[in-house]
Amino acid sequence: MHSCWVEFVHVDDPGFRAGVLRSLSEAEIAVLPRGRAATPDQGLVFFGSASDELVAQLPELSRAGVHRVIAVAMSQELLGDATWRLLANGVSDVLVLDDSTDLGGQIAARFARWANVDQLLNSPVVRDNLIGSSPTWVSVLRQIVEMARFSTASVLLMGETGTGKELAARVIHTLDARKNKGDIVILNSLS
């Protein structure tokens, strides 16, 4: 069972709120109050407007990206083109409600994926090669692990000498679950 906290910003319909809580309960997601010692490190923010007020709240709600937050827009029109603004301010994912949305199922699937990512993050292949615990580094590691395990996209790692690009590449290659993957190829360029 997963747990999370829930915030409603510019959503005043008590019937909608009750429906959300029921959907989460049916998906076996426990909703716990935010602000207690045992506050879950993942949450949901339902919003009726992608306002500056909402965007200003996100860094605090996500603890600057350390906690994972899913922002849920009531409709595509209310989201507009704010997706990147939401992501830049600490949101981990953005969903849009529509009539066909299995809200509880979608959220439970994301929470399960995040649990898998965190399990891999604490595995020896990651822990012994990519060391660090700052909030920014943990966020980067989560992105590396999630992309390595759940994506088939090519990866280009760039940076200064000595920053760990080869270590990150080896972790990505090791976590890649594809059976038909080839050998890792490391290219060093002096320019």
Number of C-alpha atoms within 10 A of each C-alpha: 10 16 19 20 20 19 16 16 15 14 14 11 9 9 8 11 16 11 11 16 16 14 17 22 15 12 19 15 21 16 18 15 14 17 10 8 7 9 15 19 16 21 26 22 20 23 22 19 19 21 14 9 11 20 18 12 13 21 19 13 25 21 14 17 21 20 19 23 26 23 27 20 22 17 16 13 12 15 21 11 11 15 16 10 13 22 18 15 19 24 27 19 15 18 19 17 14 12 7 6 11 12 19 19 16 14 20 18 13 14 21 14 14 16 13 14 22 16 11 18 19 11 11 10 15 21 14 10 13 17 11 11 10 10 14 13 14 18 17 12 22 17 12 20 23 21 18 24 18 14 12 12 8 7 12 7 9 10 8 7 10 8 10 15 16 17 14 19 19 18 20 21 19 15 19 18 14 14 6 6 10 8 7 11 10 10 7 8 5 5 3
